Amino acid sequence: MTAAADRAWRIGLGLGAAGTLVGFLAGAFVVLLLATGAAPDFRAVAGDRYLLGVVLFTLEQAVLSTLLSVVGAIPLALALHRARFPGRRAVLRLFLLPQVLPVLVGALAILTIWGRNGLLSDALAAIGLARLDIYGLSGILIAHVFFNLPLAARLMLAGLDRVPAESWKLAGQLSLSPMATFRLVEWPALRGALPAAASLIFMLCVTSFTLVLVLGGGPGATTLEVAIYQSLRYDFDPGRAITLSLVQIGLTAIVLWLATRLGGDAAAGFGLGGRALRYDRRSPVRAFLDALVLLFGIGFVLAPFVAVVVRGLEADLARLLADPAVHRAAITSIVIATAAALLAMAVSLAIVLAIEALRNAPGDRLTPRRVVLGNGLETTASLVLVVPPIVVGAGWFLSLRQVTDVFAAAPYVVVATNAAMAVPFIVRIVGPALAAANQATGRLADSLGLAGLSRLLVVDWPVLRAPVALGFAFALAISLGDLGAIALFGSQDLVTLPYLLLQRMGSYRTADAAGLALLLGILCLSLMALAERGLARRDHPA
C-alpha cells in the first residue's frame, strides 16, 4: 500500500466513523419526531415562564461554574508547574480522578462534606452556627467546581508544558522577576489554553444531569437536561423535549464557535504532566503562596474521596457483597461499560487518524477542503458533548420497538449512547499525542515508504499505546458511572450499579447508598487501573 492510499483509507474510515456518529445522534431526533408525530415548538418555550426560567438558570449555573473552575485553575496550574516535590505525579493522577469518578458517587461525596448532615455542617453546629444547605445553585456550583477545576488545571498545565525550554532559559538569563515571568511567559501559555478549557467546561455544565438531579433542590434549580428528562420520563412530551434539546445544542454551539474564534483548540488535550525545567528566578513569597494553593487544591479534591471511603466503610459491606441484586448490577455495569468503551475507542481512533491524515500530507498542499474536513471532524467530536443522551436513547428505543422486543433492545441503546458520549474525551486524549508524533516522525515514515498496517504498528502504535490506554480507561469510567441513558431505560431487568444506587437513595437507605458508592468507586478505579496498565505497558523484547 502506498502512502497516498494509506491516507485515503484513513480519511475514508474517519469520515465514515464521524458520519455514523452524526447519523446516530441526529437520527434519534428524526425517529423521535416521526414515531410520535410531535414537532418542535419554540414559541411555546418562549411563552412559558417556567421553561424560560429553566433556560436562564441553565446559563447562569454554567457560566458561574465555568468562571469559578477556570479562575481557580489558573493559580493551581501555575503552582503545579512551578513546584517540584515528591509525589507530584501522584497529585496529577489525583486530579484525573474527578473526571473518572461516577457522577452519582461524586454527588454523594459532596453531600458528605458540604451537606446538611455533612462534616462541615457538623463542625459548624459544634460551635453553635447554622448548618449548611447546599441544595440549589450553591450545591450545583460546588459539585461542578469539584469535577471541573482539576480538568481546567490539567488543560492549563498542558499549555505551560508546551512552552519551549528556550523561553525558560531566557527568563533565567534575564533574571526576570516573578511578575515579569508571569506576564511574558506564563500568561501567554495560559491564555492559549483558556478558550478550550472554558468551552469544554461550559458544555459539560450545560449538559449536567446527575448533579442537578441530586443537588438541584426543586423546580427553581432545574437545567435543560433535567427538563428534557422530565418531558420524556414523566410527561412523555417529545415535542417539548426536542425543542429544549435544540435550544441546548444552539447555546453550546454558539459558545464553541466563540471559543474557536478566540483561538481555542476544540480538541485540546491533556496528559500526565511534563518535566519542563524552569530557570526563572525563584521567590520565597511565591513559593509560599504556591504551597498554600496546592494545599487548598489537593484538600478540596481529596476530601470527598476520603468521605466516600469513610462513609462507605460504615455500611454493611458484607451484606451488600452477598446481595444478588448487587451482583447482577455489577455484572451488567461491567458488560455495558466494556462494550461501550470498545465501540468508543474504534470510532475515536478512526476520527483521530483521519484528522492527522488530512493535516499532514507530505508533498501535498494543505487545501481549504482538507482544512474544512479536519475542522469538521474535530467539531463533530466536540458537539457530541451537547447532545442530550436521553433524547438519543429515547429516539432509538422507540425505533427499535417497531422491530424487536423493547426490553431486549434497551442494553444496546445504552451501550451505543454511552460510547458516543465518550468519544470527545478519547479524541482529546489521543489526538494531541498523535499530532506530536507525526510532527516528529511523519516525514521519516513517509520517506521510508511505511504505510497501512506496517505504519500503524511500527510508527503510530508505540506512541498511541499510553494515550489509548488512558482513553479506554476514561471511556470505561464514563460508561460505568453513567446515569443518563439508564435513568430513562432502567427496569427490573436492566439495573446497573448507578441505577441501583439511585434506587437505594430514593428509598432513603442511606447506609446502603454509601456502601454502593464505595463499591462503585472501587470497581471504577480498579477497571481503569487494569485497562491503563494492561495497554500502556511496553512490549518486552523477544
C-alpha positions as CSV (number, residue, x, y, z in Angstrom):
1,M,0.0,0.0,0.0
2,T,1.3,3.4,-0.9
3,A,1.4,6.4,1.4
4,A,-1.3,8.1,-0.6
5,A,-3.6,5.1,-0.5
6,D,-2.9,4.8,3.3
7,R,-4.0,8.4,3.8
8,A,-7.1,7.8,1.6
9,W,-8.1,4.8,3.7
10,R,-7.6,6.7,7.0
11,I,-9.6,9.7,5.8
12,G,-12.4,7.4,4.4
13,L,-12.6,5.5,7.7
14,G,-12.6,8.6,9.7
15,L,-15.3,10.3,7.7
16,G,-17.3,7.1,7.9
17,A,-17.0,6.9,11.7
18,A,-17.9,10.6,12.0
19,G,-20.9,10.2,9.7
20,T,-22.1,7.2,11.6
21,L,-21.8,9.1,14.9
22,V,-23.7,12.1,13.5
23,G,-26.3,9.8,12.0
24,F,-26.7,8.0,15.3
25,L,-27.2,11.3,17.1
26,A,-29.3,13.2,14.5
27,G,-31.3,10.1,13.6
28,A,-32.6,9.9,17.1
29,F,-34.2,13.3,16.8
30,V,-35.8,12.3,13.4
31,V,-37.0,8.9,14.8
32,L,-38.5,10.6,17.8
33,L,-40.4,13.1,15.7
34,L,-41.6,10.5,13.2
35,A,-42.6,8.0,15.8
36,T,-44.6,10.4,18.0
37,G,-45.8,12.9,15.4
38,A,-44.5,15.7,17.6
39,A,-42.8,18.8,16.3
40,P,-40.5,21.4,17.9
41,D,-42.4,24.5,19.1
42,F,-40.1,27.3,20.0
43,R,-42.9,29.8,20.5
44,A,-44.3,27.6,23.3
45,V,-40.9,27.7,25.1
46,A,-40.7,31.5,24.6
47,G,-44.2,31.9,26.1
48,D,-43.7,29.6,29.0
49,R,-42.2,31.4,32.0
50,Y,-41.1,28.2,33.7
51,L,-39.2,27.0,30.6
52,L,-37.6,30.4,30.2
53,G,-36.5,30.2,33.8
54,V,-35.0,26.8,33.1
55,V,-33.0,28.2,30.2
56,L,-31.8,31.2,32.2
57,F,-30.9,29.0,35.2
58,T,-29.0,26.6,32.9
59,L,-26.9,29.5,31.5
60,E,-26.5,31.0,35.0
61,Q,-25.1,27.9,36.6
62,A,-23.0,27.0,33.6
63,V,-21.4,30.5,33.4
64,L,-20.7,30.7,37.1
65,S,-19.4,27.1,37.3
66,T,-17.1,27.8,34.3
67,L,-15.8,31.1,35.8
68,L,-15.1,29.5,39.2
69,S,-13.4,26.5,37.7
70,V,-11.2,28.4,35.3
71,V,-10.3,31.3,37.7
72,G,-9.4,28.8,40.4
73,A,-7.5,26.6,38.0
74,I,-5.1,29.4,36.9
75,P,-3.1,29.6,40.3
76,L,-3.4,25.9,40.7
77,A,-1.9,25.1,37.3
78,L,0.9,27.7,37.9
79,A,1.7,26.2,41.3
80,L,1.8,22.6,39.9
81,H,4.1,23.7,37.1
82,R,6.5,25.6,39.3
83,A,6.6,23.1,42.1
84,R,8.9,20.0,42.1
85,F,8.2,17.8,45.1
86,P,8.0,14.1,45.8
87,G,4.5,12.8,44.9
88,R,3.9,15.4,42.3
89,R,2.9,12.7,39.8
90,A,0.5,11.2,42.3
91,V,-1.1,14.7,42.7
92,L,-1.5,14.9,38.9
93,R,-3.2,11.5,38.9
94,L,-5.4,12.6,41.8
95,F,-6.6,15.4,39.5
96,L,-7.6,12.8,37.0
97,L,-10.0,11.0,39.4
98,P,-12.9,13.5,39.4
99,Q,-13.3,13.0,35.7
100,V,-13.5,9.2,36.0
101,L,-15.4,9.1,39.3
102,P,-19.1,8.2,38.7
103,V,-21.0,11.4,38.9
104,L,-23.5,10.0,41.4
105,V,-20.7,8.9,43.7
106,G,-19.2,12.4,43.4
107,A,-22.6,13.9,44.3
108,L,-22.8,11.7,47.4
109,A,-19.3,12.7,48.3
110,I,-20.1,16.4,48.1
111,L,-23.1,15.9,50.3
112,T,-21.0,14.0,52.8
113,I,-18.6,17.0,53.1
114,W,-20.9,20.0,52.4
115,G,-24.4,18.7,53.1
116,R,-26.7,19.5,56.0
117,N,-25.5,16.4,57.8
118,G,-22.0,16.6,56.4
119,L,-18.7,17.1,58.1
120,L,-18.6,20.8,57.7
121,S,-22.2,21.2,59.0
122,D,-21.3,19.1,62.0
123,A,-18.3,21.3,62.7
124,L,-20.4,24.5,62.4
125,A,-23.1,23.0,64.6
126,A,-20.5,22.1,67.2
127,I,-19.5,25.8,67.6
128,G,-23.2,27.0,67.6
129,L,-23.5,28.1,63.9
130,A,-26.2,27.1,61.4
131,R,-25.8,24.0,59.3
132,L,-25.2,24.4,55.6
133,D,-27.9,23.9,53.0
134,I,-26.3,23.3,49.6
135,Y,-29.4,22.1,47.7
136,G,-29.9,24.5,44.8
137,L,-27.4,26.7,43.0
138,S,-24.8,26.6,45.7
139,G,-24.6,22.8,45.7
140,I,-24.5,22.6,41.9
141,L,-21.6,25.1,41.8
142,I,-19.6,23.3,44.5
143,A,-20.1,20.0,42.6
144,H,-19.2,21.4,39.2
145,V,-16.1,23.1,40.6
146,F,-15.1,19.8,42.2
147,F,-15.4,17.9,38.9
148,N,-14.1,20.7,36.6
149,L,-11.4,22.6,38.4
150,P,-8.9,19.7,38.2
151,L,-9.8,19.3,34.5
152,A,-9.2,23.0,33.8
153,A,-5.9,22.9,35.8
154,R,-4.7,20.0,33.7
155,L,-5.5,21.6,30.4
156,M,-3.7,24.8,31.5
157,L,-0.8,22.7,32.8
158,A,-0.5,21.1,29.4
159,G,-0.3,24.6,27.9
160,L,2.5,25.5,30.3
161,D,4.3,22.3,29.4
162,R,4.3,23.3,25.7
163,V,6.3,26.4,26.4
164,P,9.8,26.0,24.7
165,A,12.7,25.3,27.1
166,E,14.5,28.3,25.5
167,S,11.8,30.6,27.0
168,W,12.6,29.5,30.5
169,K,16.3,29.7,29.9
170,L,15.9,33.3,28.6
171,A,13.8,34.2,31.6
172,G,16.6,32.9,33.8
173,Q,19.4,34.7,31.9
174,L,17.5,38.0,32.0
175,S,16.7,37.4,35.7
176,L,13.1,38.3,35.2
177,S,11.0,39.0,38.3
178,P,8.1,36.6,39.1
179,M,5.6,39.2,37.8
180,A,7.6,39.7,34.6
181,T,7.9,35.9,34.1
182,F,4.1,35.6,34.5
183,R,3.4,38.5,32.1
184,L,5.8,37.4,29.4
185,V,6.0,33.6,29.6
186,E,3.3,32.1,31.8
187,W,0.2,34.2,30.9
188,P,0.6,33.8,27.1
189,A,0.7,30.0,27.6
190,L,-2.4,30.1,29.9
191,R,-4.2,32.4,27.6
192,G,-3.9,30.0,24.8
193,A,-5.5,27.2,26.8
194,L,-8.3,29.3,28.3
195,P,-10.8,29.2,25.4
196,A,-10.5,25.4,25.1
197,A,-10.8,24.9,28.9
198,A,-13.7,27.3,29.3
199,S,-15.7,26.0,26.3
200,L,-15.3,22.3,27.4
201,I,-16.3,23.1,31.0
202,F,-19.3,25.2,29.8
203,M,-20.5,22.3,27.6
204,L,-20.2,19.9,30.5
205,C,-22.1,22.2,32.9
206,V,-24.8,23.0,30.4
207,T,-25.5,19.3,29.9
208,S,-25.1,18.4,33.5
209,F,-27.8,15.9,34.6
210,T,-27.0,13.7,37.5
211,L,-25.6,16.5,39.7
212,V,-28.6,18.7,39.1
213,L,-31.0,15.8,39.6
214,V,-29.4,15.1,43.0
215,L,-28.5,18.6,44.2
216,G,-30.9,20.8,42.3
217,G,-33.5,21.1,45.1
218,G,-36.6,21.7,43.1
219,P,-38.2,23.5,40.1
220,G,-36.2,26.7,40.8
221,A,-32.9,24.9,40.2
222,T,-33.7,22.8,37.1
223,T,-31.5,22.7,34.0
224,L,-32.4,22.0,30.4
225,E,-31.1,18.4,30.7
226,V,-33.3,17.6,33.7
227,A,-36.3,19.3,32.0
228,I,-35.7,17.1,28.9
229,Y,-35.6,14.0,31.1
230,Q,-38.9,15.1,32.8
231,S,-40.5,15.8,29.5
232,L,-39.8,12.2,28.3
233,R,-39.9,10.2,31.5
234,Y,-42.9,11.7,33.2
235,D,-44.9,13.8,30.7
236,F,-43.9,12.0,27.5
237,D,-43.9,15.2,25.6
238,P,-41.4,14.5,22.8
239,G,-42.1,17.9,21.1
240,R,-41.0,19.9,24.1
241,A,-38.0,17.5,24.7
242,I,-36.7,18.1,21.2
243,T,-37.3,21.8,21.4
244,L,-35.4,22.1,24.6
245,S,-32.7,19.8,23.1
246,L,-32.3,22.1,20.1
247,V,-32.1,25.2,22.4
248,Q,-29.4,23.5,24.4
249,I,-27.4,22.5,21.3
250,G,-27.8,26.0,19.9
251,L,-26.5,27.7,23.1
252,T,-23.5,25.4,23.4
253,A,-22.7,25.6,19.6
254,I,-22.5,29.4,19.9
255,V,-20.1,29.1,22.9
256,L,-18.0,26.6,21.0
257,W,-17.9,28.9,18.0
258,L,-16.9,31.9,20.1
259,A,-14.1,29.8,21.7
260,T,-12.8,28.8,18.3
261,R,-12.8,32.5,17.2
262,L,-10.8,33.4,20.3
263,G,-8.1,30.9,19.3
264,G,-9.1,27.9,21.3
265,D,-8.4,24.4,20.2
266,A,-11.6,22.4,20.3
267,A,-9.7,19.2,20.7
268,A,-7.1,20.4,23.2
269,G,-5.7,17.6,25.2
270,F,-4.1,16.8,28.5
271,G,-1.6,14.2,29.7
272,L,0.2,13.2,32.9
273,G,2.3,16.4,33.2
274,G,5.7,17.2,31.7
275,R,9.2,17.6,33.2
276,A,9.8,21.1,32.0
277,L,12.9,22.6,33.5
278,R,12.5,26.2,34.7
279,Y,15.4,28.6,35.0
280,D,13.4,31.7,36.1
281,R,14.3,33.4,39.4
282,R,12.9,31.7,42.5
283,S,10.9,33.8,45.0
284,P,10.3,32.6,48.6
285,V,7.0,34.6,48.8
286,R,5.8,33.0,45.5
287,A,6.9,29.5,46.7
288,F,4.9,30.0,50.0
289,L,1.8,31.2,48.1
290,D,2.1,28.2,45.7
291,A,2.3,25.8,48.6
292,L,-0.9,27.3,50.0
293,V,-2.7,27.0,46.7
294,L,-1.6,23.4,46.4
295,L,-2.7,22.5,49.9
296,F,-6.1,24.0,49.3
297,G,-6.5,22.4,45.8
298,I,-5.4,19.0,47.0
299,G,-7.6,19.2,50.0
300,F,-10.7,20.3,48.0
301,V,-10.3,17.4,45.6
302,L,-9.2,14.8,48.1
303,A,-11.7,15.4,50.9
304,P,-14.7,14.0,49.0
305,F,-12.8,10.8,48.1
306,V,-11.9,10.4,51.8
307,A,-15.5,11.0,52.7
308,V,-16.7,8.3,50.3
309,V,-14.3,5.8,51.8
310,V,-15.2,6.6,55.4
311,R,-18.9,6.6,55.0
312,G,-18.8,3.5,52.8
313,L,-16.9,1.6,55.4
314,E,-19.6,2.4,57.9
315,A,-22.1,0.5,55.8
316,D,-22.7,-3.3,56.0
317,L,-20.4,-4.1,53.1
318,A,-20.5,-7.9,53.7
319,R,-24.3,-7.9,53.3
320,L,-24.0,-5.8,50.1
321,L,-21.4,-8.0,48.6
322,A,-23.6,-11.0,49.2
323,D,-26.7,-9.3,47.8
324,P,-27.7,-11.0,44.4
325,A,-29.1,-7.7,43.2
326,V,-25.7,-6.1,43.6
327,H,-24.0,-9.0,41.8
328,R,-26.4,-8.6,38.8
329,A,-26.0,-4.8,38.7
330,A,-22.2,-5.1,38.8
331,I,-22.1,-7.6,36.0
332,T,-24.5,-5.6,33.9
333,S,-22.4,-2.4,34.5
334,I,-19.1,-4.1,33.6
335,V,-20.5,-5.7,30.4
336,I,-22.1,-2.4,29.2
337,A,-19.0,-0.3,30.1
338,T,-16.6,-2.7,28.3
339,A,-18.8,-2.8,25.2
340,A,-19.2,1.0,25.2
341,A,-15.5,1.6,25.7
342,L,-14.5,-0.7,22.8
343,L,-17.0,0.9,20.5
344,A,-16.0,4.4,21.5
345,M,-12.3,3.6,21.0
346,A,-12.9,2.3,17.5
347,V,-14.8,5.4,16.4
348,S,-12.4,7.8,18.1
349,L,-9.3,6.3,16.6
350,A,-10.8,6.4,13.2
351,I,-11.5,10.1,13.6
352,V,-8.1,11.0,15.1
353,L,-6.2,9.1,12.3
354,A,-8.3,10.8,9.7
355,I,-7.6,14.3,11.2
356,E,-3.9,13.7,11.1
357,A,-4.0,12.3,7.6
358,L,-5.8,15.4,6.4
359,R,-3.4,17.8,8.1
360,N,-0.2,16.0,7.5
361,A,0.2,15.0,3.9
362,P,3.8,15.4,2.9
363,G,4.3,16.9,-0.6
364,D,0.6,17.9,-0.8
365,R,-0.6,21.5,-0.3
366,L,-2.9,21.9,2.6
367,T,-6.0,22.8,0.6
368,P,-9.1,24.6,2.0
369,R,-11.0,21.4,1.6
370,R,-8.6,19.5,3.8
371,V,-8.8,22.2,6.4
372,V,-12.6,22.2,6.4
373,L,-12.8,18.4,6.6
374,G,-10.3,18.3,9.5
375,N,-12.1,21.1,11.4
376,G,-15.4,19.3,10.7
377,L,-14.2,16.1,12.2
378,E,-12.9,17.9,15.4
379,T,-16.2,19.8,15.7
380,T,-18.2,16.6,15.3
381,A,-16.3,15.0,18.2
382,S,-16.9,18.1,20.3
383,L,-20.5,18.7,19.6
384,V,-21.4,15.2,20.9
385,L,-21.0,16.7,24.3
386,V,-24.0,18.9,23.9
387,V,-26.5,16.3,22.6
388,P,-28.7,15.1,25.4
389,P,-28.2,11.3,25.8
390,I,-31.7,10.9,27.0
391,V,-33.1,12.1,23.7
392,V,-30.7,9.9,21.7
393,G,-31.7,6.9,23.7
394,A,-35.4,7.7,23.5
395,G,-35.4,8.1,19.8
396,W,-33.6,4.8,19.0
397,F,-35.5,3.0,21.8
398,L,-38.8,3.9,20.0
399,S,-37.4,2.9,16.7
400,L,-36.2,-0.5,17.8
401,R,-39.6,-1.1,19.5
402,Q,-41.0,-1.4,16.0
403,V,-38.8,-4.3,15.0
404,T,-37.8,-6.1,18.2
405,D,-38.6,-6.6,21.9
406,V,-38.3,-3.2,23.5
407,F,-36.7,-4.5,26.7
408,A,-34.2,-6.7,24.8
409,A,-33.1,-3.6,22.8
410,A,-32.5,-1.4,25.8
411,P,-28.9,-2.6,26.6
412,Y,-27.8,-2.0,23.0
413,V,-29.2,1.6,23.1
414,V,-27.4,2.3,26.4
415,V,-24.1,0.9,25.1
416,A,-24.3,3.0,21.9
417,T,-25.3,6.1,23.7
418,N,-22.5,5.8,26.3
419,A,-20.0,5.1,23.6
420,A,-21.0,8.3,21.7
421,M,-20.7,10.3,24.9
422,A,-17.1,9.0,25.5
423,V,-15.8,9.9,22.0
424,P,-14.9,13.6,22.8
425,F,-12.7,12.6,25.7
426,I,-10.8,10.0,23.8
427,V,-10.2,12.3,20.9
428,R,-8.8,14.9,23.4
429,I,-6.5,12.4,24.9
430,V,-5.3,10.6,21.8
431,G,-5.3,13.4,19.3
432,P,-2.6,15.6,20.6
433,A,-0.2,12.6,21.2
434,L,-0.6,11.5,17.5
435,A,-0.2,15.1,16.3
436,A,3.1,15.5,18.2
437,A,4.3,12.1,16.9
438,N,3.5,12.9,13.3
439,Q,5.4,16.2,13.6
440,A,8.5,14.3,14.9
441,T,8.5,11.2,12.7
442,G,5.9,11.7,10.0
443,R,8.4,12.8,7.3
444,L,10.8,9.9,8.1
445,A,8.0,7.3,7.9
446,D,6.9,8.7,4.6
447,S,10.4,8.7,3.2
448,L,10.8,5.0,4.3
449,G,7.6,4.1,2.5
450,L,5.8,3.0,5.6
451,A,2.0,2.7,5.1
452,G,-1.0,0.8,6.1
453,L,-0.8,-1.8,8.9
454,S,3.0,-1.5,9.0
455,R,2.9,2.2,9.7
456,L,0.2,1.8,12.3
457,L,2.1,-0.9,14.2
458,V,5.6,0.4,13.8
459,V,5.1,4.2,13.9
460,D,1.7,5.0,15.4
461,W,1.0,2.3,18.0
462,P,4.1,2.8,20.2
463,V,3.1,6.5,20.5
464,L,-0.6,5.8,20.9
465,R,-0.3,2.9,23.4
466,A,-0.3,5.0,26.6
467,P,-2.9,7.6,25.4
468,V,-5.1,4.8,24.1
469,A,-4.9,3.1,27.5
470,L,-5.9,6.3,29.2
471,G,-8.7,7.0,26.8
472,F,-10.0,3.5,27.1
473,A,-10.0,3.7,30.9
474,F,-11.8,7.1,30.7
475,A,-14.5,5.5,28.4
476,L,-14.9,2.6,30.9
477,A,-15.3,5.0,33.8
478,I,-17.7,7.3,31.9
479,S,-20.0,4.4,31.0
480,L,-19.6,2.6,34.3
481,G,-20.9,5.7,36.2
482,D,-23.5,6.8,33.7
483,L,-26.9,7.7,34.9
484,G,-28.2,9.5,31.8
485,A,-29.4,6.8,29.4
486,I,-30.0,4.2,32.1
487,A,-32.2,6.6,34.1
488,L,-34.7,6.5,31.2
489,F,-34.5,2.8,30.4
490,G,-33.7,1.2,33.7
491,S,-36.1,-1.5,34.7
492,Q,-36.2,-4.7,36.8
493,D,-34.4,-6.5,34.0
494,L,-31.8,-3.7,33.4
495,V,-30.2,-2.4,36.5
496,T,-26.7,-1.0,36.7
497,L,-24.8,0.0,39.9
498,P,-25.6,3.7,39.4
499,Y,-29.2,2.9,38.9
500,L,-29.3,0.6,41.9
501,L,-27.6,3.3,43.9
502,L,-30.2,5.9,42.9
503,Q,-33.0,3.4,43.9
504,R,-31.5,3.0,47.3
505,M,-31.1,6.7,47.7
506,G,-34.8,7.2,46.7
507,S,-35.9,4.7,49.3
508,Y,-33.8,6.5,52.0
509,R,-31.5,3.6,52.5
510,T,-28.5,5.9,53.0
511,A,-26.2,3.3,54.5
512,D,-26.7,1.1,51.5
513,A,-26.2,4.0,49.2
514,A,-22.9,4.9,50.9
515,G,-21.7,1.3,50.6
516,L,-22.7,1.1,47.0
517,A,-21.0,4.3,46.3
518,L,-17.7,2.9,47.7
519,L,-18.1,-0.3,45.8
520,L,-18.8,1.5,42.6
521,G,-15.9,3.8,43.1
522,I,-13.5,0.9,43.8
523,L,-14.8,-1.0,40.8
524,C,-14.4,2.0,38.5
525,L,-10.9,2.8,39.6
526,S,-9.8,-0.8,39.5
527,L,-11.0,-1.3,36.0
528,M,-9.3,1.9,35.0
529,A,-6.0,0.8,36.5
530,L,-6.2,-2.6,34.9
531,A,-7.0,-1.1,31.5
532,E,-4.3,1.5,31.6
533,R,-1.7,-0.8,33.0
534,G,-2.5,-3.6,30.6
535,L,-2.5,-1.4,27.5
536,A,0.3,1.0,28.4
537,R,3.0,-1.5,29.3
538,R,5.8,-1.7,26.9
539,D,6.5,-4.8,24.9
540,H,9.4,-6.9,26.2
541,P,12.0,-7.9,23.6
542,A,11.8,-11.5,22.5
